[in-house]
Structure formats: structure tokens, C-alpha cells
Amino acid sequence: MDRFSSLYQKLDRSTSTRDKRQAIAEYFSTAPLRDAAWALYLLSGGKINSARRKIASTSELRLWASQTSGLPDWLVEESYHHVGDLAETLALVMPDAGQEGATEYSLAEWIEERLLNAANGPAEARRQVVTQAWMGLSMEQRLVFNKLLTGSLRVGVSRRLVQQALADMSGLDIAVIAQRMLGDWLPSPAFLRDLLSTDALPGDAQQPYPFFLASPIEGDPVGLGPIEDWLLEWKWDGIRLQLIRRSGQLALWSRGEERLDGRFPELEAAAQFLPSDCVLDGELLAWRPGEKQPLPFTSLQTRIQRRKPSSRIMQEVPAQLLLYDLLELDGEDLRKHPLTDRRVKLEALLKDLPVDAPLKISPLIAAPDWDAAARLRLDVREHGVEGLMLKRASSPYRAGRPRGDWWKWKIDPLSIDAVLIYAQPGHGRRSTLYTDYTFGLWDAGELTPVAKAYSGLKDEEILALDKWIRANTTERFGPVRAVRPHHVFELAFEAVNFSKRHKSGVAVRFPRILRWRHDKPMSEADSLDTLKGLAR
């Protein structure tokens, strides 16, 4: 544990991406394989403690901390609200009374032989493992141990950064490492050896390719050069998906690295008509035959949640995959070919599919110049899309979000004026400030919650609002504070959909704060009916 704890401290204290990469590479080059495999899992976002593998709930951790430290429950709770991070709170309230031999466990031994052995067991057995660790580990080690339990390392390390460090250390192409890390995998020495192997492995052919992501365009696209050098498509509001057909086997992979096999049988059935093995990239949408635009994203969510959809839900919410790229054909990796060449091959691949097959090519949008494209962009909501995609015709298919070849030119967001009604602390370095806000709109004389947002304010505004929230709290619900309705904020969002799951009856997509409306009294905030008028 000491070695991983030292790595955590280096990462947490550093603000340099280069230094973090170097620290990660040094750790993986010297750590035992078992420890390194678990470190990879944790730094990539993996969690030890979960609903399926219960070691301790947050309420149990607070209770056990009170019992072990001798502090009253209320003081532990108040400490948590003040510190803002549960792992740090639990580390601070424990006395530094070392237990002989407790620090001898490595990271892998703590996880495999102690924590996982106790998972889903009786509460007393789980409590004993956790409290023995608290009483035996140093302050630094105890903090990292608590991070394993709360699942929030939060040291400014992304999966991409870890992959870059491994690429630096091994000399492998980062695209190979990223591809091998897609999907579910078990942290083990064997996995880590395969991950860093310079040989072609049988499992490589079973993985999807890392997705190429577009960057948001800033300003006028005229600076991109002649429009003839670009392919324009609609920016669909669905789920990014790769359909893989290799040696008669089919797989559906979401951009979120989740296998969706079985959830969209109509797509899998249509893929059987493809004349060749291939890997296709496109957008998964809910779209009824004959309709001019897809169903709202909330309709698609009802399909995602069902591992085996009924015939009724398939009829009500039929799936369609709009394809815009061909990454592999008959075993040949096409990603380095120009987009125009890949598009020609894609059209040829799809031309003989049945007319009603839910695999269709995403249409190109014709515009003679950027001014015409800008006019088309203004009407995108009539097509049920979010804007335009701009793709350089000569571009290869890259990995991640490198800037320059693929851009998303989204429509200006919708907006409403809403009243702040709840607040709670943020996370990481903002865990001591109230930065997560809930906003309401007027409905029959009452404020109804409609959206949560935590981005868009300047640092000085956050500090001022935090001070006001503390002085104007009316009720507390754990870490959440109800505040006196007063302040109005303009919120931006991409779309509004009707939703039976929300008390307000609507759900907003990607809400964020545009500005603090000091000029507007709360009586002039928008109504819920105004928001519903924007919904699909």
C-alpha cells in the first residue's frame, strides 16, 4: 500500500500533466504486477466497493468511524460537511495508533485478501476489516485506503493520461493500449502483460476501436478553409455506437465502453445481411419508420435500460443505426484511409441491404459555402438534431479528441431563467464550497425543481454565492441545503423532453449556468409552462 500511497500523493500534489505522466510511468515500471494491475484499474475509474460487491456503505463508514474514534455521530457528520470529502474526513478523525504488521499488506493484498474476501459478508466481519485498517495504517495510507472504499480517487488523472504514461513506458502505440482497455476487464498480472505486449494478440480482434470524437467549433468555420474540403452531416442526438461483425460474430459497443448485445435485436438481425465482415461507426437513435425525425433521446433511454426488450417496446421505440464511417472491411483496418474513401466503401457495403433495414447511411448535407451552412444550422431543431458535423474529407479516423479534422457546430442552446432552491458541496478541490445547485420554475405559485447545474460561474461568483448559501439556509437534508428563494440564474441546455420520471414532467439535456441574473427579481423567473413549451 505504501508504494501506491506515494503515487497518490505525487499525483494529488502535482498540477503538471507531464509530471503526472512521469510519476505513473515510474510506478508501473517498478511496481509488482499484481499491484500494478490494481493500480491501473483504480486510476482508470474502477471501483472496489459497489452495490454488487458491498464492503461498506457511506452510512456504515460514518457509523464505524464514530465507534472507532470515540467521537459522537453528530461530530463525525459535521466534520464531513465541513471537509466535504468522506475519505479525507474518515482519515482525519482516526487517532494515529499504529497496529503492528498492518502496513505490510501490498495494494493487491489489501484488495484481494482483505477487502474482497469480506465483501457481501456479515456487517461485523466487514467492519472489522475496515476498522483494523484505520487503526493500523499511517495517515497517508489511510486516506488512500478510504479512497478505495468511497470510489473517488480524484487526483486529476484521466484514463487517457494513464494510457499515455503506459505508452511512454512501453513504446506501444497509445491506440493499441486504448483499444485493449475497452470494455470490462479483470485486473490481473496476465491482463497487464497482455496489455503491454508488443505482439498481436487473438483478443485484439474482438475489441472495438477507440472512438474518434469531434471538438466544439469556436467562432465562424470560415477559418477552416474552403467548404469543398469538408463533409457536412447532421449532429444527431443519440448514442455513439460501433457495430462489429467478425467471423460471423456480432457485437455492439457504445462509446461508454458498454456491450449492448441483445438490447437491439433488430440491428443484429439486419447486420446478418451485410455482405462482408466489417466494423461500422454510427449513431444509435430511436426512429419510427416513415417519420421525418427521430424520437427524443429520452425514448432511446427506455431501450438502453432493457437487456431483453419486449416486442411491444420494440414496436413503440424502434431502433435505427445511422452510419457515417467504415473502420474495418474484411479484416483490413481502414482508419488511415481518407474519410471520402471510407465513405465510398460504406455506401457500397450498405447498398444491397433491405429497404426497411434499420442500418442506414447518415446523409451528407449540401451547402455551397459557409454562409449557406450557417443558415442550415439555424433550422436544425426542425430535423430533431443538435447542429452540424464538419469532417475534413481527407481525414483519417483518429482516436480520442485531437483537434483539427472533426468539428461539431451545435445550435445555440435553449435557455430559461430559474430560481436557486437547493445547493450541496462539490467534489475534489471544491468539496468545501457549495457548487452544485438545483433550480426551480414557477408552477401554480410554487417553485418546482427542473434542473441541476454545477458549471458556468466564475470563481469569485462561486465564493460569493457560497457565503450567501450558508447565511440563507432554511433546511438541511444531509449535505443538501434548502435556501431562501431569491437569486435568479439563466440556464442553458441543449433540448427539453417530456419525461414521466421527473416531478416536473420534463427533462433538460446538459444544463449549465449562463449567467447570474442580478437584474431580475425571482417573481420574473420563467414558469414551468414556458419550459414545457420547448419540449418535444
Protein Blocks (a to p, Z undefined) as FASTA:
>chain_A
ZZmmmmmmmmmmpcbfklmmmmmmmmmmmgcfklmmmmmmmmnopafbdfklcfbdfklm
mmmmmmmnopafklmmmmmmmnopaklmmmmmpccdddehklmpcfklmmmmmmmmmgop
afklmmmmmmmmmmmpcfklmmmmmmmmnopnonopafklmmmmmmmmnopafklmmmmm
gcjddddfklmmmmmpcbdcfklmmpccddddddddehjfklnopfklpccddddddddd
ddddeehiacdddfkopafehjlmmlmmmmmmpmbdcddddddddddehiabdcdfklmm
mmmmpmbacfklmmmmccddddfbdfbgghiafklpcfklmmmmmmmmmmmgcfklcbdc
ddddddfbfklmmmmmmmmmmnopabdcdddfklccdehjaehjaccddddddddddddf
bdcddehjllmbcfbdcddddeehiacdfbdcfehiafklmmmmmmmmmmmcfbdehjbc
cdddfbacddddfbdcddfkbmnlpacehiadfbdcfkbcfklpccfklmmmmpZZ
